[in-house]
Amino acid sequence: MRGMGNMQGMMKQMQKMQKKMAQAQEELGEKRLEGAAGGGMVKVVVSGHKEVLEVTIDPDVVDPEDVEMLQDLVVIATNEAMAKAEELTNSTMGQFTKGLNLPGMF
C-alpha cells in the first residue's frame, strides 16, 4: 500500500509539472525576439513559437539592381531572430527536463 501513495504523489508532481510546462509554452508564444542585418536596415521579429511576426525593410536598402543583397539581409535577420527564439525555448523549457536525462528533449 505504501507504494501506491508514492505513485499518487509522483502523479500529482507530474501533473503540476505539465501545467507549468503548458504555462511556460504559452508565455513563450507571447515573447517577441528581433534579428537585424545591414546595421539594422532589415529587421525581423519572431515569436517565442518561432513564427515570423514582422519584417521591416528600410527603403534605403532597396536597390532594384541588387535584389540578392536584400534577400541575403532578410535571411540573416530571420536566422538571427530564430536563433534567439531557439535559445529562449531551450532556456525556458530546459528547466523542466534538467536531470531527467531524456534524449531529444528541448
C-alpha positions, 0 to 999 in steps of 0.5 A: 500500500505504501507504494501506491501513495508514492505513485499518487504523489509522483502523479500529482508532481507530474501533473503540476509539472505539465501545467507549468510546462503548458504555462511556460509554452504559452508565455513563450508564444507571447515573447517577441525576439528581433534579428537585424542585418545591414546595421539594422536596415532589415529587421525581423521579429519572431515569436517565442513559437518561432513564427515570423511576426514582422519584417521591416525593410528600410527603403534605403536598402532597396536597390532594384539592381541588387535584389540578392543583397536584400534577400541575403539581409532578410535571411540573416535577420530571420536566422538571427531572430530564430536563433534567439527564439531557439535559445529562449525555448531551450532556456525556458523549457530546459528547466523542466527536463534538467536531470531527467536525462531524456534524449531529444528533449528541448 
